[in-house]
Each structure stands twice: as structure tokens, then as C-alpha cells.
Amino acid sequence: MNNTHPHPEWKRLYADIATLIQAGQTIPYEDLSEYAGIDIRSTRGRAQFHRFAKEMLRNHRLHFECVRNVGYRAVEPAEQTQCASLRVTRAKRRLKHGAMIAGNVLIDRLTPEQAAANASVLGRVASMLSMIESTAKEIRHVIGAAEPKRLPSPLLDKAG
């Protein structure tokens, strides 16, 4: 029996389970860790899972969402648009934080070159933020939602 496994771990995970996963299926952390040969909850394990998930999205059109304290769920195709909308909302929050950081610098402690660079970054971040805010609004209109909602978790619904 051959005990060699593809490395890095995401390749092992992909080789062993890619064709077995169905939309709507939740795979517990323990199962993922066993297949990958690494603790999926560790920093490296999570990175390996995300690389695996990227391949699954590209090659099998399956997107995964975390089910807290349980594992990962392959979302239904009808939910993937909502997942994309959630990512835009998160990006908007991160850009707002970036604008806050760049906008609240102690300018008197910067050289003129640093102050100019900061002003330039702030302007660009503000421009991106304006674009993403209007885009997020258009996306919400298209999907018919006032705000993106967290996706349902069938496993957690049963436990509650």
C-alpha cells in the first residue's frame, strides 16, 4: 500500500474529496483535518483549506462558508450571489477603516514627502470607497436585499 500523499496539504485534500462534496454539505473540521493530514483549525491548516476552497470554486464551482465551531459548508448555488454581496460589504468596511487610518495621521510629525504620500493615499482610498459604496448599493438593489444577511446554517439551526 502506498502511504505517500500529495503536498502541500490542500492538494491531498483536493485529491481525496473534491469529487465527493455536494452543494449544501457541511464537512466537520475533524473530517477535513483527517483528509488533509493537518489540523484545519491551525493557521497553516486554515491556509491550506482556503487554497483547497479556491481550487474547488475554480474547478467545481463550489464556494465554502465557515460554520462556526463545526466546519465548512459548500453553499448552494442560489446562495453564492449572497456570499459575493457579503464580501463587497466586508470590503467596504475595510476601506472605511483604511480611510480612517489615513485620515487621522499626526501630520505635524511627517516630512513634507510623507504628508504628500499620505494625502495621495487618502484621496485614492476615498475614491475607492465612493465607488464601492455605490456598487454595494447597486448589488443590494439587484439581489433585493436592504443589507446582506448571514447565510443560514442547517447544522446550527438543528442544534438551536
N, C-alpha and C positions, 0 to 999 in steps of 0.2 A: 504494500500500500504506500502511495506517495504522500508524504506529510508536508510537502512544500506548499507554500501559499504565496499568491502574488503580493508584492509590496509596492507602494505603500498600502496601508490597511484599507483605504477606500476601494482599491482595485479588488481586494479579496471580497469585500462586502458586495461590490457590484457583480463580480463573477458568481457569487453564491446565491444572491437573492433578487437580482434585478428583474428577472422574468417571473418571479413568484408573487410580487407585490401587486395588489389591485387597488384602484381608487377607493377611498373610504376606509381602507385597512389601517389599523394602528399597530405599530411594531414596538413592543416594550423595549426599554433601554437594555434590559438583560439579554434579550434575543439579539439585538444589534451588536452588543458587546461580544457575545459568543461568536457570531458570524465574523465580525471584524477582527477578533483576537486582541482587542484593546478596549479599555473602559470608555464607552461613548460619552460618559459624563465628565471625563478629564478634558483638559484643554486640548491636548493632541487628538483625543478621540472625537471631540466635537468638531475640530477642524477636518478630520478625516470624514466624518459623516457629512459635513457641508460640501465637501468635494464630491462625495458619492451622490448627494442630492442634486448637485449641479449637472452631473452626468445623466441622472435619471430624468431631469427636466429636459435636457437636450435630446436624449435618445428615446425616451419613453413618454415624454410629455406629462410626467407626474411631478407635482410640487408637494413638498412636505412642510407641515407646520408642527411646531412643538406642542405636545400635550404635556403640560407641566407635571412633573413627578411621575410620569407614565412612560413616555417615549415620543415617537414621531408618527404623525398620521399623514398618509397620502391623501390629499384633499380630492374631493370630487371635481370633475371638470367644471361644473357650474359654479364652484366656489373660487376658482382660480382668478377670476376677474376681481373679486372682492379682495383676494390676497394682494394683487397688484396695487389696488387702491390703498390698502393699508400701508404698503411700502412707500407710496408717494406721501402719505400723511406723516410717516416717520421721517422721511427726508425733509419735509417742510419744517418739522420741529428741530431737526439737527441744524438746518440752515439758519433758523431763528436764533439758535444758541450761538452759532458761529458769528452772526451779525452782532449779537450782544457782546461777545468776547472782543471782537474788533472795534466795536463802538465804545467800549469802556476801558480804553488804554490810558495810562498816565502819560499823555503826550509830552509833557514837560521833561520827561526822563528819556525821551528818544532823540536821536540825532535827526537832523532835517531829512536825511535819506530814509531813515526808519519810519519817520512820521509820514513821509510821502508814500512809502510802500504800504503802510497801514491804511492810509486813506484810499489808496488804489484797491486794496483787498476789500475794504468795507464797501466801496462802490460796486465792485463785482459781486460780492455776496448779496448785497441789497438787490441788485438786478436779477440774480438767480432766484432770490426769494420772491420777488414780484412775479416772475414767470411761473414758479412752482405753485404759488398761491392761486393764480388764475387757472392753471392746469388742474390743480386739485379740485377746484370748484367745478370745472367742466366735467371732470371724471365723476364727481358725485352726482352731477346732473344726468350724465349718461347712464349710470347704474341705478339711478333713482333712490339715492340714499342721502339723507341730510349729513351724516357723518359715517365713515366706515365703522362697521361693528366687528367685534371679535367673532371669529368663526365658532360655530358650535362644536362641542367636543362630546361625541357619543359616549365615550368611556366615562367622562366626568359626569355627564347627565345621569347615567345609571347609578353612579356611586352616591350622588346627592340625594 
